Amino acid sequence: MPDGSDRHRFLAALRASGLSVEQLWLRYFGLGGEAGKVEIEAYLSGLLPLPPLQHDLLAHAINERLDELAPPRAPYSTDLPPSAATDGCAPSAARPDGTHPDRHRPTPRTDPGHATDHDDGDRNDGAGSDRDGSSG
């Protein structure tokens, strides 16, 4: 068992995991751990050393449990049912980056007679064609 603050951190993580010694041992054994439950109890009490690999397997078993207990995450509006996202309770359906899931980026105008950044500046003056491109 590590000494000092490392031991304290290890045992604090074990307490936070909520695992009993038996549950910890089952997880540890499932990862390939070789020590018995009594040896693990002695190790946790500081009475018996374990090789570094066996310590790491115990730490891994604890950390896996802590990952399972991660606090719930807040859903984005796109994760909510449509009625919850549009019922007006939410201040905005915009994403944190400012984009909105229901709005698309504006498309550049490409109708005849409208110059874009991509043309050479020669405009169709509209002679012989209407705005919809038909002649007449």
C-alpha positions as CSV (number, residue, x, y, z in Angstrom):
1,M,0.0,0.0,0.0
2,P,1.4,3.4,-0.8
3,D,2.3,5.7,2.1
4,G,1.0,9.1,3.2
5,S,-1.2,11.1,0.9
6,D,-1.1,8.4,-1.8
7,R,-2.6,5.8,0.7
8,H,-5.2,8.4,1.7
9,R,-6.2,9.1,-1.9
10,F,-6.4,5.3,-2.6
11,L,-8.6,4.7,0.4
12,A,-10.7,7.8,-0.3
13,A,-11.3,6.5,-3.9
14,L,-12.4,3.2,-2.5
15,R,-14.8,4.9,-0.1
16,A,-16.2,7.0,-2.9
17,S,-16.7,3.9,-5.0
18,G,-19.1,2.4,-2.4
19,L,-17.6,-1.0,-3.0
20,S,-17.4,-3.5,-0.2
21,V,-14.2,-5.5,0.1
22,E,-16.0,-8.5,-1.4
23,Q,-17.2,-6.4,-4.3
24,L,-13.8,-4.9,-4.8
25,W,-12.2,-8.4,-4.7
26,L,-14.7,-9.7,-7.3
27,R,-13.9,-6.9,-9.7
28,Y,-10.2,-7.2,-9.0
29,F,-10.3,-11.0,-9.6
30,G,-12.2,-10.5,-12.8
31,L,-9.4,-8.3,-14.1
32,G,-6.9,-11.0,-13.4
33,G,-5.9,-10.2,-9.8
34,E,-4.2,-13.1,-8.0
35,A,-4.5,-12.2,-4.3
36,G,-7.3,-13.6,-2.2
37,K,-10.0,-11.7,-0.4
38,V,-8.2,-12.0,3.0
39,E,-5.0,-10.7,1.4
40,I,-6.9,-7.7,0.0
41,E,-8.4,-6.9,3.4
42,A,-4.9,-7.1,4.9
43,Y,-3.5,-4.9,2.1
44,L,-6.2,-2.3,2.6
45,S,-5.4,-2.2,6.3
46,G,-1.7,-1.7,5.6
47,L,-0.8,-5.1,7.1
48,L,0.4,-6.9,3.9
49,P,2.2,-5.6,0.8
50,L,1.1,-6.4,-2.7
51,P,3.2,-6.3,-5.9
52,P,2.7,-3.1,-7.9
53,L,0.7,-4.9,-10.6
54,Q,-1.7,-6.2,-8.0
55,H,-2.1,-2.7,-6.6
56,D,-2.8,-1.4,-10.1
57,L,-5.4,-4.0,-10.7
58,L,-7.1,-2.9,-7.4
59,A,-6.9,0.7,-8.5
60,H,-8.3,-0.1,-11.9
61,A,-11.3,-2.0,-10.3
62,I,-12.0,1.0,-8.1
63,N,-11.6,3.5,-11.0
64,E,-13.9,1.5,-13.2
65,R,-16.6,1.7,-10.5
66,L,-16.0,5.4,-10.1
67,D,-16.5,5.8,-13.9
68,E,-19.9,4.0,-13.5
69,L,-20.9,6.4,-10.8
70,A,-20.2,9.6,-12.8
71,P,-22.8,12.2,-12.1
72,P,-25.6,12.6,-14.7
73,R,-24.9,15.0,-17.5
74,A,-27.3,17.8,-18.6
75,P,-29.0,17.0,-21.9
76,Y,-28.7,19.4,-24.8
77,S,-31.9,20.5,-26.5
78,T,-31.3,18.0,-29.3
79,D,-31.4,15.2,-26.8
80,L,-34.8,16.2,-25.5
81,P,-38.2,15.2,-26.9
82,P,-39.5,17.8,-29.4
83,S,-42.2,19.1,-27.1
84,A,-39.7,19.7,-24.3
85,A,-37.3,21.5,-26.6
86,T,-40.0,23.8,-28.0
87,D,-42.4,24.4,-25.2
88,G,-41.0,27.7,-24.3
89,C,-39.5,26.6,-21.0
90,A,-36.0,26.6,-22.3
91,P,-34.6,30.1,-22.8
92,S,-33.1,29.1,-26.1
93,A,-32.6,26.0,-28.2
94,A,-29.2,27.4,-29.3
95,R,-26.2,25.2,-28.7
96,P,-23.3,26.6,-26.7
97,D,-21.4,27.5,-29.9
98,G,-24.3,29.7,-30.9
99,T,-25.7,27.5,-33.7
100,H,-29.2,26.4,-33.7
101,P,-30.1,22.8,-34.5
102,D,-33.2,23.8,-36.6
103,R,-31.6,26.6,-38.6
104,H,-29.3,26.0,-41.5
105,R,-26.6,28.3,-42.6
106,P,-27.8,30.8,-45.2
107,T,-27.0,29.8,-48.7
108,P,-25.5,32.4,-51.0
109,R,-27.9,33.9,-53.6
110,T,-27.3,32.5,-57.0
111,D,-30.2,34.0,-59.0
112,P,-29.4,35.8,-62.3
113,G,-28.5,39.4,-62.0
114,H,-26.9,39.1,-58.6
115,A,-23.2,39.3,-58.3
116,T,-21.5,36.9,-55.9
117,D,-17.9,36.8,-54.7
118,H,-17.3,34.0,-57.2
119,D,-18.1,35.8,-60.4
120,D,-15.8,38.2,-62.3
121,G,-18.1,41.2,-61.8
122,D,-19.9,40.9,-65.1
123,R,-23.5,41.2,-64.2
124,N,-26.4,40.1,-66.3
125,D,-28.3,43.3,-66.6
126,G,-31.6,41.4,-66.8
127,A,-32.2,42.3,-70.5
128,G,-34.2,39.5,-72.1
129,S,-34.8,37.6,-68.9
130,D,-37.0,37.9,-65.8
131,R,-35.8,37.4,-62.2
132,D,-36.6,33.7,-62.4
133,G,-34.3,33.3,-65.4
134,S,-36.9,32.8,-68.0
135,S,-36.8,34.9,-71.1
136,G,-39.6,36.9,-72.4
